């Protein structure tokens, strides 16, 4: 089972159990992780790390 299988299983779980807040949490964590990875080598990095 690859990454697509995990995503498919997660979406099936969301539709079955109707826990929509869980999708919001996962999306926000992915966006936060992408923000940290993409700004890692830039001049903005010190300002982002001070938020945490």
Order of alpha helices (4+ residues) and beta strands (2+ residues): alpha-alpha-alpha
